[in-house]
């Protein structure tokens, strides 16, 4: 099956009524915030989406996204490959279904003025959340070994005189 370009926006209520699915990709150029945090721009993101209605008649969509990216190691500053594989599940906020009344296994998806969800920013947000807080190589693969690092001690030139010492003298 040929991969298709994932549309920028869809009507989740209409698509869930039709039980549509998409198997395709999102171009890397459509994810500027995601590419900002990477060491180099990523390739296109593989995305699969399914639209449907659950037992409670709640329109929803779920999806998966996969990406192979290059991150900057925070220990040595070198690049490191990282495989992202995420899953997400959303339900659109409608007049009938508010975010507060939604079951907890769904994230709320806000609709725009046309009643559509913007898919590319939604997937971009999920990818950003899936990135590690501190990216670093395993200790064996890192250029800087843990026994060469020092913690908690400042060099002598970093110690500066207290700027309030003059005030302390005036107080006496």
BELPE-V710742 format. One record per pair of residues at least 12 apart in sequence whose ideal C-beta (glycine too) atoms are under 8 Angstrom apart, sorted by sequence separation. I is the first residue (numbers start at 1). GAP is how many residues later the second one is. D is the distance in Angstrom with one decimal. If there is no record, write none. Layout:
BEGIN
i:I gap:GAP d:D
i:I gap:GAP d:D
END
This chain:
BEGIN
i:49 gap:12 d:5.9
i:50 gap:12 d:5.5
i:69 gap:12 d:7.5
i:70 gap:12 d:7.3
i:91 gap:12 d:7.9
i:28 gap:13 d:5.6
i:49 gap:13 d:7.5
i:50 gap:13 d:7.0
i:68 gap:13 d:6.6
i:69 gap:13 d:5.3
i:109 gap:13 d:6.9
i:28 gap:14 d:5.2
i:31 gap:14 d:6.9
i:49 gap:14 d:4.2
i:68 gap:14 d:7.6
i:69 gap:14 d:8.0
i:7 gap:15 d:7.5
i:28 gap:15 d:6.1
i:48 gap:15 d:6.0
i:68 gap:15 d:5.6
i:69 gap:15 d:6.3
i:91 gap:15 d:3.9
i:93 gap:15 d:5.1
i:6 gap:16 d:5.7
i:28 gap:16 d:5.6
i:47 gap:16 d:6.2
i:48 gap:16 d:4.9
i:67 gap:16 d:7.7
i:68 gap:16 d:7.7
i:89 gap:16 d:6.4
i:90 gap:16 d:6.2
i:91 gap:16 d:7.6
i:92 gap:16 d:8.0
i:93 gap:16 d:6.7
i:27 gap:17 d:5.5
i:28 gap:17 d:7.1
i:47 gap:17 d:7.2
i:48 gap:17 d:7.9
i:66 gap:17 d:7.6
i:67 gap:17 d:4.5
i:89 gap:17 d:5.8
i:90 gap:17 d:5.0
i:91 gap:17 d:6.7
i:92 gap:17 d:4.9
i:93 gap:17 d:5.7
i:94 gap:17 d:7.3
i:4 gap:18 d:6.7
i:6 gap:18 d:4.7
i:26 gap:18 d:6.6
i:47 gap:18 d:4.8
i:66 gap:18 d:6.7
i:89 gap:18 d:6.7
i:90 gap:18 d:7.3
i:91 gap:18 d:6.6
i:92 gap:18 d:8.0
i:93 gap:18 d:6.5
i:4 gap:19 d:7.2
i:5 gap:19 d:5.8
i:6 gap:19 d:6.6
i:25 gap:19 d:4.3
i:26 gap:19 d:4.6
i:46 gap:19 d:6.7
i:65 gap:19 d:7.4
i:66 gap:19 d:5.1
i:88 gap:19 d:6.9
i:90 gap:19 d:4.1
i:92 gap:19 d:5.6
i:3 gap:20 d:6.4
i:4 gap:20 d:4.0
i:5 gap:20 d:6.7
i:6 gap:20 d:5.1
i:25 gap:20 d:6.1
i:45 gap:20 d:5.5
i:46 gap:20 d:4.5
i:65 gap:20 d:7.6
i:66 gap:20 d:7.9
i:3 gap:21 d:4.8
i:4 gap:21 d:7.9
i:5 gap:21 d:7.8
i:25 gap:21 d:5.6
i:26 gap:21 d:5.6
i:45 gap:21 d:7.2
i:46 gap:21 d:7.3
i:64 gap:21 d:7.2
i:65 gap:21 d:5.1
i:1 gap:22 d:6.5
i:3 gap:22 d:5.4
i:5 gap:22 d:7.3
i:8 gap:22 d:7.6
i:24 gap:22 d:7.9
i:25 gap:22 d:6.3
i:45 gap:22 d:4.9
i:64 gap:22 d:6.9
i:24 gap:23 d:6.2
i:64 gap:23 d:5.2
i:65 gap:23 d:7.8
i:23 gap:24 d:8.0
i:24 gap:24 d:7.9
i:43 gap:24 d:7.5
i:63 gap:24 d:7.2
i:64 gap:24 d:7.9
i:22 gap:25 d:7.3
i:23 gap:25 d:5.0
i:42 gap:25 d:5.6
i:43 gap:25 d:6.9
i:62 gap:25 d:7.2
i:63 gap:25 d:5.6
i:92 gap:25 d:6.3
i:22 gap:26 d:7.0
i:42 gap:26 d:7.3
i:62 gap:26 d:6.7
i:63 gap:26 d:7.9
i:21 gap:27 d:7.3
i:22 gap:27 d:4.5
i:42 gap:27 d:4.7
i:62 gap:27 d:4.2
i:90 gap:27 d:7.4
i:21 gap:28 d:6.3
i:42 gap:28 d:7.6
i:61 gap:28 d:7.6
i:62 gap:28 d:7.4
i:21 gap:29 d:4.7
i:60 gap:29 d:6.5
i:61 gap:29 d:5.7
i:21 gap:30 d:6.8
i:40 gap:30 d:4.8
i:60 gap:30 d:6.5
i:61 gap:30 d:7.9
i:20 gap:31 d:5.0
i:38 gap:31 d:5.2
i:39 gap:31 d:4.2
i:60 gap:31 d:4.3
i:19 gap:32 d:6.3
i:38 gap:32 d:6.0
i:39 gap:32 d:5.7
i:59 gap:32 d:6.5
i:60 gap:32 d:7.8
i:90 gap:32 d:7.2
i:18 gap:33 d:7.3
i:19 gap:33 d:5.4
i:38 gap:33 d:6.4
i:39 gap:33 d:4.6
i:58 gap:33 d:5.4
i:59 gap:33 d:6.0
i:19 gap:34 d:8.0
i:88 gap:34 d:7.9
i:16 gap:35 d:4.2
i:59 gap:35 d:7.5
i:88 gap:35 d:8.0
i:15 gap:36 d:4.0
i:16 gap:36 d:5.3
i:17 gap:36 d:7.2
i:16 gap:37 d:5.3
i:59 gap:38 d:7.6
i:88 gap:38 d:5.0
i:12 gap:39 d:6.3
i:26 gap:39 d:7.9
i:40 gap:39 d:7.2
i:58 gap:39 d:6.0
i:39 gap:40 d:4.4
i:86 gap:40 d:5.3
i:6 gap:41 d:5.1
i:10 gap:41 d:7.9
i:39 gap:41 d:7.9
i:86 gap:41 d:6.6
i:17 gap:42 d:7.4
i:3 gap:43 d:7.4
i:6 gap:43 d:7.0
i:16 gap:43 d:4.0
i:84 gap:43 d:6.2
i:16 gap:44 d:6.5
i:58 gap:44 d:7.3
i:86 gap:44 d:4.7
i:16 gap:45 d:6.5
i:58 gap:45 d:7.2
i:13 gap:46 d:4.9
i:15 gap:46 d:7.1
i:60 gap:46 d:5.9
i:84 gap:46 d:5.3
i:12 gap:47 d:5.9
i:56 gap:47 d:7.3
i:84 gap:47 d:7.3
i:12 gap:48 d:7.6
i:58 gap:48 d:7.2
i:61 gap:48 d:7.8
i:12 gap:49 d:5.4
i:82 gap:49 d:7.8
i:82 gap:50 d:7.5
i:82 gap:53 d:6.8
i:80 gap:55 d:6.7
i:61 gap:56 d:7.9
i:80 gap:56 d:7.7
i:80 gap:57 d:5.3
i:65 gap:58 d:5.5
i:78 gap:59 d:7.3
i:63 gap:60 d:7.4
i:67 gap:60 d:6.5
i:71 gap:60 d:7.4
i:74 gap:60 d:5.1
i:76 gap:60 d:7.9
i:65 gap:61 d:6.6
i:71 gap:61 d:7.6
i:74 gap:61 d:5.9
i:75 gap:61 d:4.5
i:76 gap:61 d:6.8
i:80 gap:61 d:7.5
i:65 gap:62 d:6.4
i:73 gap:62 d:6.2
i:74 gap:62 d:5.2
i:75 gap:62 d:6.7
i:72 gap:63 d:6.6
i:73 gap:63 d:5.0
i:71 gap:64 d:4.0
i:73 gap:64 d:5.0
i:78 gap:64 d:7.8
i:78 gap:65 d:5.8
i:76 gap:66 d:5.1
i:75 gap:67 d:5.4
i:76 gap:67 d:4.1
i:76 gap:68 d:4.5
i:73 gap:69 d:6.4
i:75 gap:69 d:5.4
i:49 gap:70 d:7.4
i:75 gap:74 d:7.9
i:47 gap:76 d:6.0
i:12 gap:78 d:7.6
i:45 gap:78 d:6.7
i:13 gap:79 d:6.1
i:12 gap:80 d:4.5
i:13 gap:81 d:6.7
i:45 gap:82 d:7.1
i:31 gap:89 d:6.9
i:30 gap:90 d:4.8
i:34 gap:90 d:5.0
i:33 gap:91 d:5.9
i:37 gap:91 d:7.1
i:31 gap:92 d:7.7
i:26 gap:93 d:7.7
i:31 gap:93 d:4.7
i:34 gap:93 d:5.2
i:26 gap:94 d:5.6
i:30 gap:94 d:8.0
i:34 gap:94 d:5.9
i:37 gap:94 d:6.6
i:33 gap:95 d:6.6
i:31 gap:96 d:7.2
i:12 gap:97 d:6.6
i:26 gap:97 d:5.9
i:12 gap:99 d:7.7
i:13 gap:102 d:7.1
i:9 gap:103 d:7.1
i:11 gap:103 d:7.8
i:11 gap:104 d:5.6
i:12 gap:104 d:7.7
i:9 gap:105 d:7.5
i:11 gap:105 d:5.1
i:12 gap:105 d:5.2
i:10 gap:106 d:6.0
i:11 gap:106 d:7.9
i:9 gap:107 d:4.1
i:10 gap:107 d:6.1
i:9 gap:108 d:6.4
i:9 gap:109 d:5.0
i:10 gap:109 d:6.1
i:8 gap:110 d:6.5
i:9 gap:110 d:6.4
i:8 gap:111 d:6.5
i:7 gap:112 d:6.5
i:8 gap:112 d:5.5
i:6 gap:113 d:5.9
i:6 gap:114 d:7.3
i:6 gap:117 d:7.7
END
